[in-house]
Amino acid sequence: MNEKVQQIVKQVRGFTGEVGAEFQRTTWPDRRELVQSTVVVMVFIVLLAFSVLACDKVIQFMLHLIHA
């Protein structure tokens, strides 16, 4: 059992070392890029919400015509 625990600890250490190396290789966006990307995502979400709202209202209107 002790060997198994040591093997797991060794694997976890190796994994965390690889994660740290990957973080160092990663290029992070600067503040300007981050703000631009955030604005694009928020605008897309608002447009998507309005699209869903429009579809919902059209379906609601059609159902109202059918049941009226």
C-alpha positions in Angstrom: 0.0 0.0 0.0 2.9 2.4 0.8 4.4 1.9 -2.6 1.1 2.7 -4.2 0.8 5.9 -2.3 4.3 6.9 -3.2 3.6 6.2 -6.9 0.5 8.4 -6.7 2.4 11.2 -5.0 5.1 10.9 -7.7 2.5 11.2 -10.5 0.8 14.2 -8.8 4.1 16.0 -8.5 4.9 15.3 -12.1 1.5 16.5 -13.2 1.8 19.7 -11.2 5.3 20.3 -12.6 3.9 20.0 -16.1 1.1 22.4 -15.3 3.5 24.9 -14.0 5.7 24.6 -17.1 2.6 25.1 -19.3 1.6 28.2 -17.4 5.0 29.7 -18.1 4.7 28.9 -21.9 1.2 30.5 -22.0 0.9 34.0 -23.5 -1.7 35.9 -21.5 -3.6 38.8 -23.0 -2.9 42.3 -21.9 -5.6 44.4 -20.3 -6.7 46.0 -23.6 -7.2 42.6 -25.3 -9.0 41.3 -22.3 -11.4 44.2 -22.2 -12.1 44.0 -25.9 -12.8 40.3 -25.7 -15.1 40.8 -22.7 -17.0 43.5 -24.6 -17.4 41.2 -27.7 -18.7 38.3 -25.5 -21.2 40.6 -23.7 -22.5 42.1 -26.9 -22.9 38.6 -28.4 -24.8 37.4 -25.3 -27.2 40.4 -25.5 -27.8 39.8 -29.2 -28.4 36.1 -28.5 -30.8 37.0 -25.7 -32.8 39.3 -28.0 -32.9 36.7 -30.7 -34.3 34.2 -28.2 -36.8 36.8 -27.0 -37.9 37.5 -30.6 -38.4 33.8 -31.4 -40.3 33.3 -28.1 -42.6 36.3 -29.0 -43.2 35.0 -32.5 -44.1 31.5 -31.2 -46.3 33.0 -28.5 -48.1 35.1 -31.1 -48.6 32.1 -33.4 -50.0 30.0 -30.5 -52.3 32.8 -29.6 -53.7 32.9 -33.1 -54.2 29.2 -33.1 -56.0 29.1 -29.8 -58.0 32.3 -30.3 
